[in-house]
Amino acid sequence: MGIMRMGYAHVRVTDLAEAKHHYASTMGLYETLDEGNRVYYKGWDEWDHHSVVLEEGGVGLVKFGFKVDKPEDIDEIEQKAATFGLTVERMSAGENPEVSDGIRFTTPSEHVFEVYHSQTVIGTEVGTHNPESFPRHLVGVGVPGLDHALILAEDVGTMQQMLTDVFGFYATERVQTTLDDDAHLIATWMTSNNQIHQLAVLEGPQGRLHHFAFKLGDWSDVGRAADLMSMDDVPIDIGPTRHGITRGQTVYFFDPSGNRNEVFAGGYLAYPDRPVSVWTPEAIGKGVFYHARELNERFMTVST
């Protein structure tokens, strides 16, 4: 089957105490493990042990973990990665707490990706036997789980090809210089399932993280999240607003270390045979911020 979904985002923070307050009290994630300089979290509707790892010391991305369906998928992806020209190393079970064995490699964009097949299941906060719609005592925004991320790369086309050849991803939307098939690629939104995107890649400095996002249910959840951010003095980048690209509803904001987060709702279902939506530079403002129809400077210049 290949990649099922993005399983975890492991990021650096400058002050772990401040970060814990943001991700636990404002975002409402549940702490599952504290290793001193690393803390592990999950959302209320996630069943695996963790989806977010915070590590004290700096800012930006340490690595992403992607989950496959079964152990033999690891071997297939390892072979495809080697064929693509990537240097792949094996990781042992437990090297990441509660995560199976798998592989690790550095992408052409200089990001570290890990691929694994299982993680300790601790269950959702509502269980699986006659479950309620949501936990009665949500904290803060109460995000259900991790949704997607956007990274920067000098060569978006090479990253798109890698994600296609190695992970079996397909593009749902793109920004390119013209409508021609050989046009220069500025950004791409990619997935392996019906989620509108699991990973997006935007042209920019190597190895940088633009944002990672949490899923929400609908417009009212997005608006409530923005209200709570104001209550907690969370710096908001932009929103609530809508994307033209993906049609999702959004608020962008920053954690105390300056890593950009997003809450994201809506969007349409993706299918491999759906024609790719193509945006050209004169419409990119409307594509990213559908209502304002222009990009703010922070969105294009701030990354970690």
KEKOL-764314 format. One line per field, with one value per residue (C-alpha): x, y, z; residue number from 0; residue in three letters. Coordinates in steps of 0.001 Angstrom, whole numbers. Each point is the difference from the previous one (the first is absolute). Layout:
REM KEKOL-764314
x <- c(X/...)
y <- c(Y/...)
z <- c(Z/...)
i <- c(NUM/...)
aa <- c(ALA/...)
//
This chain:
REM KEKOL-764314
x <- c(0/2861/-444/-3279/528/2373/419/2038/1677/3103/931/2470/-1038/2085/-1802/-1707/-2111/-1491/-520/-1753/-2434/-766/-455/-1732/-2003/-823/-55/-1307/2384/390/3471/976/3690/2483/3693/1336/1152/-2690/-3753/-2433/-3637/-3077/-3365/-3236/-1062/3391/587/3765/2323/1015/-206/2008/3440/1499/3759/1663/2865/-597/-2896/-1232/-449/1944/-1848/-3323/-1223/-2209/-1971/-462/-2524/2259/3687/655/-922/3207/2109/-1786/467/3641/615/-1792/1966/3284/-1033/-748/3532/-692/2212/-2205/771/-1923/-1399/-698/-3243/-11/2541/-2997/-2040/-2960/833/884/3090/184/2205/1348/1325/670/-2073/1319/-1418/2253/-2851/169/-2801/-612/-2267/-1423/-2775/-1408/-176/-1318/-3762/-1394/-3404/-2043/-1421/-3542/926/-1462/-2935/-3106/2201/-1218/467/2793/1462/-2131/2918/2041/2784/527/-493/-178/1539/-876/3364/2853/-1039/2795/3137/1635/3752/2363/2316/2219/-1197/-3714/-60/2570/-1902/-3242/1725/1463/-3357/-1570/2668/848/-3190/-2614/-1399/-1897/-480/-3402/868/3025/1293/2085/1229/-2256/-2586/2559/951/3672/-623/2140/-1579/-387/-2026/-1754/-2602/253/-1686/-260/-3601/-3249/1388/368/3695/2342/3075/417/3302/657/3013/2387/3102/1022/-956/-2476/-3399/-2779/-2712/-1620/-3743/-2704/-3378/-3284/-3586/-1484/-136/-1376/2916/2458/-1642/-46/3689/822/-1934/1965/3272/-938/-850/3429/1914/1125/1495/-2328/1543/-3302/-3587/-2545/-241/-343/2527/-759/2495/-1588/-3114/919/-818/2983/1744/3801/1770/3319/1074/2158/3188/-1159/-938/-3078/-3084/-3312/-3481/-1683/-3569/-1917/1602/-1232/642/2973/124/2920/-2073/-1226/1606/2667/-995/2645/544/2210/1945/-2493/-2621/2187/-1276/-3574/1160/1561/-2262/-3261/-1704/2883/1310/3544/2849/1318/3762/325/-1538/2666/3031/-381/1063/1936)
y <- c(0/2392/3123/188/3378/2400/-1552/2563/3385/391/3668/2027/2696/2550/-284/-3294/1361/2718/-2489/-2467/2712/845/-3540/-1426/2933/1979/-2720/-2656/-2841/-2866/-685/-3657/16/2422/-786/3222/1806/-1651/-158/-2108/872/-1306/1486/-1265/-1906/-1606/-3566/-362/1016/3384/2295/2994/-27/3149/102/2846/1734/2245/242/-1774/-3566/-2958/-2578/-1291/-3554/-1675/-3157/-2888/-2827/-2994/-863/-1115/3488/1206/-2225/1231/3658/-627/-1478/2883/2551/-1658/-61/3720/529/610/-1336/-2091/-1274/-2425/1039/-2443/-488/2275/2413/2305/-823/-2282/-70/-3088/-612/1722/2128/3528/2195/3633/1377/2122/2961/-920/-1083/-3229/-2498/-3193/-2837/-2513/-2586/116/2043/-971/415/1775/841/3113/2004/-1199/-3650/-2331/-1535/2134/3111/3517/2729/1722/11/1860/1915/1313/2451/3112/-527/-3742/-1004/-3567/-668/825/739/1074/2092/2357/-15/2106/-1242/1614/-2475/-718/-2140/-2437/-284/-645/-2733/-1562/-19/-1580/-2627/-951/622/-500/3508/1898/3744/1524/3658/1858/3532/326/2753/-934/-2619/-1897/-3506/966/3242/892/-1374/2470/-2142/-3357/-1576/-3796/-2994/-3782/-311/2022/2745/3144/187/-1668/1944/3186/1289/3676/1496/1419/-675/-3622/-1870/2544/-550/2359/-1465/-3130/-164/-1473/-1090/1520/-745/3113/3800/399/-2004/2199/3179/-1331/-912/3583/1309/-2250/1120/3594/-981/-1629/2759/-2398/1970/-471/167/188/-1178/-1238/-173/-2443/-1444/8/-2848/-3041/2108/-502/2399/1139/1978/294/819/-436/-2062/1758/-989/1416/-3267/636/-2124/-212/-1227/-1279/-1058/-933/-554/-2446/-3723/-927/-2836/-1074/410/3521/2593/2064/3587/2361/3547/2562/2820/2808/-1915/-1341/2580/-1160/-3603/240/2607/-124/2950/2478/-1094/975/-1509/1618/403/-2418/-2871/204/841/-1654/-3635/-1985)
z <- c(0/719/2111/1931/1640/1730/3430/1919/-165/2185/482/2021/2459/1858/3348/784/2856/-2220/-2819/2291/1072/-3630/-1299/3084/1385/-3142/-2644/2400/-872/2477/1411/-337/984/1564/-509/1496/-3119/-2161/473/-2028/-777/-1766/-931/1540/-3125/-665/1138/-412/2835/-1419/-3000/1252/1631/1515/554/1870/-1786/-2992/-2445/-3105/-1102/1334/-2122/-1243/466/-2607/781/-2406/137/579/577/-3580/-1195/1664/-2256/-3107/903/918/-3453/-1736/2031/-935/-3661/224/1306/3677/2785/2264/3496/2146/3378/2819/1876/3056/-1456/-21/3124/-742/-3736/-2036/-2065/-3363/-2215/7/-2788/-851/-2837/-2895/1963/2981/2274/1987/-661/1928/-1138/2476/87/3530/3166/3426/-25/3063/-1436/-622/2877/-826/-547/-2608/1921/-484/-219/666/-2624/1928/3517/2539/1508/-2920/838/-2114/-3711/549/-3337/-1049/-1603/-2363/-3571/-2366/-443/-2473/-531/-2116/-2734/-2596/-2642/365/-3139/1364/3276/-1865/-1991/3160/1781/-3095/-645/3584/1992/-2700/558/-2667/-465/703/-639/-1324/-491/-3158/-2277/-2933/-905/-2098/1121/235/1930/3008/3171/2886/2412/128/2297/227/1597/-188/1155/-116/2249/-2084/950/2448/-1034/-2015/-1360/-710/-1728/2578/2115/475/3144/1313/1567/-1058/2247/1344/399/2214/-1298/1134/-931/-1609/-211/3517/1430/-1899/1314/3561/-311/-1018/3006/2341/-1553/768/3570/365/-1860/-2726/-2939/-2979/-3469/-1892/258/441/-3782/-2861/-2411/-3707/-268/1741/937/3660/2840/2003/2700/-103/3253/1795/2981/2643/-1848/-3324/-1706/-2124/734/-1808/804/-3153/-744/-3114/-3344/-2602/-383/-2133/-2533/-2207/-3163/857/-2312/1764/769/-1391/1252/-1728/1699/-639/2044/2803/2500/-543/-2/3446/1656/-1923/1707/248/-3440/930/1990/3138/299/2938/-1911/-2687/2159/3428/377/2596)
i <- c(0/1/2/3/4/5/6/7/8/9/10/11/12/13/14/15/16/17/18/19/20/21/22/23/24/25/26/27/28/29/30/31/32/33/34/35/36/37/38/39/40/41/42/43/44/45/46/47/48/49/50/51/52/53/54/55/56/57/58/59/60/61/62/63/64/65/66/67/68/69/70/71/72/73/74/75/76/77/78/79/80/81/82/83/84/85/86/87/88/89/90/91/92/93/94/95/96/97/98/99/100/101/102/103/104/105/106/107/108/109/110/111/112/113/114/115/116/117/118/119/120/121/122/123/124/125/126/127/128/129/130/131/132/133/134/135/136/137/138/139/140/141/142/143/144/145/146/147/148/149/150/151/152/153/154/155/156/157/158/159/160/161/162/163/164/165/166/167/168/169/170/171/172/173/174/175/176/177/178/179/180/181/182/183/184/185/186/187/188/189/190/191/192/193/194/195/196/197/198/199/200/201/202/203/204/205/206/207/208/209/210/211/212/213/214/215/216/217/218/219/220/221/222/223/224/225/226/227/228/229/230/231/232/233/234/235/236/237/238/239/240/241/242/243/244/245/246/247/248/249/250/251/252/253/254/255/256/257/258/259/260/261/262/263/264/265/266/267/268/269/270/271/272/273/274/275/276/277/278/279/280/281/282/283/284/285/286/287/288/289/290/291/292/293/294/295/296/297/298/299/300/301/302/303)
aa <- c(MET/GLY/ILE/MET/ARG/MET/GLY/TYR/ALA/HIS/VAL/ARG/VAL/THR/ASP/LEU/ALA/GLU/ALA/LYS/HIS/HIS/TYR/ALA/SER/THR/MET/GLY/LEU/TYR/GLU/THR/LEU/ASP/GLU/GLY/ASN/ARG/VAL/TYR/TYR/LYS/GLY/TRP/ASP/GLU/TRP/ASP/HIS/HIS/SER/VAL/VAL/LEU/GLU/GLU/GLY/GLY/VAL/GLY/LEU/VAL/LYS/PHE/GLY/PHE/LYS/VAL/ASP/LYS/PRO/GLU/ASP/ILE/ASP/GLU/ILE/GLU/GLN/LYS/ALA/ALA/THR/PHE/GLY/LEU/THR/VAL/GLU/ARG/MET/SER/ALA/GLY/GLU/ASN/PRO/GLU/VAL/SER/ASP/GLY/ILE/ARG/PHE/THR/THR/PRO/SER/GLU/HIS/VAL/PHE/GLU/VAL/TYR/HIS/SER/GLN/THR/VAL/ILE/GLY/THR/GLU/VAL/GLY/THR/HIS/ASN/PRO/GLU/SER/PHE/PRO/ARG/HIS/LEU/VAL/GLY/VAL/GLY/VAL/PRO/GLY/LEU/ASP/HIS/ALA/LEU/ILE/LEU/ALA/GLU/ASP/VAL/GLY/THR/MET/GLN/GLN/MET/LEU/THR/ASP/VAL/PHE/GLY/PHE/TYR/ALA/THR/GLU/ARG/VAL/GLN/THR/THR/LEU/ASP/ASP/ASP/ALA/HIS/LEU/ILE/ALA/THR/TRP/MET/THR/SER/ASN/ASN/GLN/ILE/HIS/GLN/LEU/ALA/VAL/LEU/GLU/GLY/PRO/GLN/GLY/ARG/LEU/HIS/HIS/PHE/ALA/PHE/LYS/LEU/GLY/ASP/TRP/SER/ASP/VAL/GLY/ARG/ALA/ALA/ASP/LEU/MET/SER/MET/ASP/ASP/VAL/PRO/ILE/ASP/ILE/GLY/PRO/THR/ARG/HIS/GLY/ILE/THR/ARG/GLY/GLN/THR/VAL/TYR/PHE/PHE/ASP/PRO/SER/GLY/ASN/ARG/ASN/GLU/VAL/PHE/ALA/GLY/GLY/TYR/LEU/ALA/TYR/PRO/ASP/ARG/PRO/VAL/SER/VAL/TRP/THR/PRO/GLU/ALA/ILE/GLY/LYS/GLY/VAL/PHE/TYR/HIS/ALA/ARG/GLU/LEU/ASN/GLU/ARG/PHE/MET/THR/VAL/SER/THR)
//
